[in-house]
């Protein structure tokens, strides 16, 4: 069971996936399963329709700013929804 504040970041790669809801609902369910009804606050859910290859992702930047502002933890369904390479992930906490 988790506690604290969280910002949920959900990403799909194509507009078709975004409008169909496919993938987003599975990600939401995964995040909810992780948090599992603990004593927590979901500050905001941030959605992005963008390729994981791109480094300039405005919604991810927004999610990270929200984490800093609210002293919250970023929560994702799967690591591949965040990025496709380790270098990108390792540089996430530097200013975007």
trRosetta pair geometry for C-beta under 8 A, 3 or more apart (Angstrom, degrees):
i j d omega theta_ij theta_ji phi_ij phi_ji
1 36 5.7 -110 -105 90 62 112
1 37 7.1 -52 -128 81 101 69
1 38 3.8 146 180 -98 81 103
1 39 7.4 57 154 6 113 74
2 6 7.4 45 132 -52 140 133
2 34 7.0 30 -19 138 137 78
2 35 5.1 -77 44 -133 126 60
2 36 7.0 115 9 41 87 87
2 38 4.2 169 58 45 53 159
2 39 8.0 -144 104 51 48 55
2 40 5.3 18 106 -57 94 139
3 38 5.3 -118 -66 152 60 118
3 39 4.3 7 -116 74 101 90
3 40 5.5 -156 -136 -70 32 78
4 40 5.8 -4 58 -120 46 88
4 41 7.6 -94 132 31 33 79
4 72 7.2 150 145 -133 98 60
4 73 6.3 61 108 1 134 113
5 40 7.0 159 -91 -165 23 78
5 41 4.9 -22 -110 67 73 99
5 43 5.3 51 -178 -46 106 110
5 70 5.2 -122 141 141 152 113
5 71 6.5 88 50 87 131 67
5 72 3.8 -87 115 -104 101 92
5 73 7.0 142 87 14 59 71
6 35 6.7 -115 13 -95 164 127
6 40 5.8 19 -3 175 112 127
6 41 7.1 168 25 83 71 49
6 42 5.5 -35 74 -110 95 59
6 43 6.6 -170 78 6 36 87
6 72 5.6 165 -98 -175 12 108
6 73 5.3 -33 -108 67 72 83
6 74 7.6 114 -160 -121 71 11
6 75 4.8 3 -166 -6 121 124
7 42 7.7 114 -104 -165 29 64
7 43 5.1 -39 -79 59 78 113
7 44 5.6 3 -131 59 87 78
7 45 7.8 168 -169 -93 58 27
7 46 6.4 21 171 -5 102 112
7 63 5.2 158 138 -162 129 82
7 66 4.7 126 -103 100 148 120
7 67 5.1 -109 19 -69 134 80
7 70 7.3 130 -51 54 109 129
7 72 4.9 103 -21 111 91 136
7 73 7.4 -172 24 86 73 34
7 74 5.5 -32 70 -106 96 60
7 75 7.0 161 74 20 42 76
8 28 7.6 60 167 -115 150 64
8 31 5.1 55 -130 -163 121 161
8 42 6.1 -7 -14 -151 112 111
8 44 7.4 -139 36 106 75 44
8 45 4.4 -17 69 -116 113 74
8 46 6.8 173 88 24 57 67
8 75 5.4 -35 -101 73 64 96
8 76 7.7 137 -158 -88 59 39
9 46 5.1 -16 -108 68 66 104
9 48 7.3 1 -171 4 87 113
9 59 7.4 140 -144 133 94 98
9 60 6.3 59 -151 -113 139 69
9 63 4.4 40 -85 -142 111 168
9 74 5.9 4 -7 -166 120 102
9 75 7.4 162 18 73 75 43
9 76 5.3 -31 67 -89 95 90
9 81 7.3 157 112 128 89 110
9 82 6.9 73 98 -98 132 81
10 24 5.6 75 160 -136 139 77
10 27 4.6 130 -130 112 103 145
10 28 6.7 -10 -88 -60 146 72
10 31 7.7 -86 -72 -25 100 140
10 45 6.6 10 1 -178 114 98
10 46 7.1 170 27 85 69 51
10 47 5.2 -21 72 -109 101 67
10 48 7.3 169 90 25 52 69
10 76 7.8 160 -83 -136 43 69
10 77 6.9 49 -112 -12 79 115
10 81 6.9 -47 -146 179 41 139
11 27 7.9 155 35 -110 45 166
11 47 7.6 151 -87 -164 42 49
11 48 4.5 -16 -109 69 86 99
11 49 7.6 166 -157 -87 64 25
11 50 6.5 -58 -154 51 111 81
11 52 7.1 113 125 -80 140 84
11 57 7.8 -16 -113 -162 135 146
11 59 7.6 158 -93 86 93 130
11 60 7.6 2 -72 -67 130 101
11 81 4.8 151 47 -174 98 83
11 82 7.4 145 16 -79 136 28
12 17 3.8 -156 175 109 133 123
12 18 5.0 -177 64 -65 134 73
12 22 7.9 104 -124 86 141 67
12 23 4.8 113 -103 97 111 141
12 24 6.2 -59 -41 -57 124 86
12 48 7.7 178 32 92 55 56
12 49 5.6 -15 71 -114 88 71
13 17 6.3 62 49 23 65 147
13 49 7.5 31 125 -164 8 61
13 50 7.2 -55 -131 99 43 25
13 51 5.4 49 -148 -104 90 53
13 52 6.5 -53 -95 -13 102 84
14 17 4.7 100 61 4 82 99
14 18 7.0 -145 101 -4 47 88
14 49 6.9 -27 122 -168 14 100
15 18 5.3 -57 -150 38 37 116
15 19 6.1 27 158 -14 72 106
15 49 5.5 72 -90 169 54 147
16 19 6.2 -57 -141 40 27 101
16 20 6.1 20 161 -14 63 114
17 20 6.1 -62 -140 42 25 106
17 22 5.5 -93 -146 74 70 91
17 23 5.0 7 -177 23 115 138
17 24 7.6 139 150 -27 85 90
17 49 7.3 164 70 -129 92 98
18 21 7.9 29 172 -66 26 33
18 24 7.0 77 -129 -46 49 129
18 47 7.3 112 -138 166 107 121
18 49 4.1 -38 -54 -90 147 126
21 24 5.3 -89 -157 50 52 114
21 25 5.5 42 162 -27 97 107
22 25 7.4 -44 -119 25 24 100
22 26 7.7 17 -177 -4 51 111
23 26 5.8 -56 -143 37 26 111
23 27 6.3 26 156 -19 62 107
24 27 5.7 -55 -149 36 31 111
24 28 6.3 33 152 -20 66 104
24 47 7.0 9 -127 -127 124 117
25 28 5.5 -49 -145 35 34 113
25 29 6.3 35 154 -20 65 105
26 29 5.7 -53 -148 36 31 112
26 30 6.4 34 152 -21 63 106
26 77 7.1 93 119 -167 75 157
27 30 5.6 -53 -149 34 32 113
27 31 6.4 31 154 -17 66 105
27 76 7.8 -47 -160 -173 110 61
27 77 3.7 -119 -142 -28 74 151
27 78 7.6 -100 -113 7 88 87
27 81 6.4 109 -118 -105 130 161
28 31 5.9 -57 -150 37 30 109
28 32 6.2 28 154 -17 65 109
28 45 7.7 12 -109 -138 97 144
28 77 7.8 -39 -23 -74 21 126
29 32 5.7 -55 -144 40 30 111
29 33 6.2 34 154 -22 64 107
30 33 5.6 -54 -148 35 29 113
30 34 6.5 31 153 -20 62 103
30 77 3.8 85 77 -141 138 96
30 78 7.0 -23 148 -38 167 80
31 34 5.7 -53 -152 33 32 112
31 35 6.4 19 155 -8 66 108
31 75 5.5 110 -140 127 102 117
31 76 7.5 -80 -87 -173 104 11
31 77 5.6 -74 -45 -78 83 77
32 35 6.0 -60 -144 45 31 103
32 36 7.6 109 153 -64 53 37
33 36 6.2 22 -179 -70 35 81
34 75 6.5 -179 90 -167 141 125
35 38 5.7 -119 176 26 68 100
35 40 5.6 -104 -159 51 115 152
35 42 7.7 -28 -107 -69 172 102
35 75 7.1 32 -57 -168 104 170
42 45 6.6 9 166 -51 123 83
43 66 5.9 164 115 165 134 115
43 70 4.8 136 -113 86 153 173
43 72 5.0 -89 -8 -74 141 162
44 63 7.8 -147 90 -116 106 70
44 66 5.6 -87 42 -160 125 159
46 59 5.1 159 165 178 107 96
46 60 7.6 144 122 -88 137 32
46 62 5.8 171 -134 94 140 108
46 63 4.1 -136 40 -77 157 102
46 66 7.1 180 -48 17 130 146
47 59 6.5 -77 90 -158 34 153
48 57 5.9 41 -164 -175 155 111
48 58 7.7 164 -118 67 115 66
48 59 3.5 -167 -79 59 105 143
48 60 6.3 -18 -42 -40 161 77
50 54 5.5 -82 168 47 111 136
50 57 5.2 166 92 -120 159 100
50 59 7.3 179 2 28 129 114
51 54 5.0 103 71 -11 89 98
52 80 6.7 -29 -115 175 164 70
52 81 7.5 -125 -93 -143 119 21
52 82 7.9 65 -135 89 106 27
52 83 6.0 147 -170 -141 96 31
52 84 4.5 106 131 -33 118 106
53 84 6.2 -17 -82 28 55 142
54 57 5.9 122 102 -62 106 88
55 88 6.4 -141 -114 -118 86 113
57 60 4.0 48 100 14 116 116
57 61 6.6 164 91 -15 62 83
58 61 5.5 -55 -149 36 35 113
58 62 6.3 38 153 -21 67 104
59 62 5.4 -50 -149 35 36 116
59 63 6.4 40 151 -22 66 102
60 63 5.5 -49 -147 34 34 114
60 64 6.4 32 154 -16 65 104
60 82 7.7 111 -125 -150 127 67
60 96 7.7 -145 107 -149 91 170
61 64 5.9 -56 -149 38 31 109
61 65 6.4 33 152 -20 64 106
61 96 4.5 -146 -117 108 99 139
62 65 5.7 -55 -148 36 31 112
62 66 6.4 33 153 -20 65 105
63 66 5.7 -53 -151 35 31 113
63 67 6.6 36 149 -23 63 102
63 74 6.0 82 147 -121 111 111
64 67 5.4 -47 -151 30 36 116
64 68 6.6 35 152 -17 65 101
64 74 6.7 -19 -94 -69 62 137
64 92 6.7 -159 -101 174 140 92
64 93 7.7 -166 -154 -107 126 47
64 96 6.3 93 66 7 146 135
65 68 5.7 -53 -151 36 34 110
65 69 6.1 34 153 -20 67 110
66 69 5.6 -55 -141 39 31 113
66 70 6.0 -2 170 10 68 113
66 72 6.6 -25 131 46 82 131
67 70 6.8 -74 -138 53 19 87
67 71 7.7 29 169 -142 54 8
67 72 4.7 -111 -129 72 58 83
67 73 6.7 57 -140 -114 111 8
67 74 5.1 -45 -78 -52 144 87
68 71 7.5 13 -171 -75 25 43
76 79 7.0 104 97 -89 132 32
76 81 5.2 -177 -177 78 115 115
76 82 5.0 -55 -99 -55 174 104
77 81 5.5 60 53 3 91 154
78 81 5.1 103 63 -7 76 102
78 82 8.0 -148 100 -3 49 84
79 82 5.7 -57 -162 31 46 112
79 83 7.5 -49 168 51 74 67
79 89 7.7 -4 -165 -97 101 147
80 83 7.8 -102 -143 74 32 29
80 84 6.6 41 -144 -94 75 67
82 89 6.5 68 121 -102 122 101
82 92 7.9 -25 175 -86 119 147
83 88 4.2 -163 -161 95 147 128
83 89 5.0 -162 54 -59 140 85
83 92 7.8 -139 -25 -67 142 116
84 88 7.3 49 51 30 56 142
85 88 5.0 93 70 6 85 103
85 89 7.2 -161 98 -3 45 90
86 89 5.6 -60 -149 42 37 111
86 90 5.9 36 156 -22 72 108
87 90 5.9 -56 -143 37 28 110
87 91 6.5 14 160 -8 62 111
88 91 6.2 -72 -153 43 27 101
88 92 7.2 55 148 -58 62 85
89 92 5.8 -21 -160 -23 38 116
91 94 5.3 -45 -170 25 73 117
92 96 7.8 -13 -157 -61 49 117
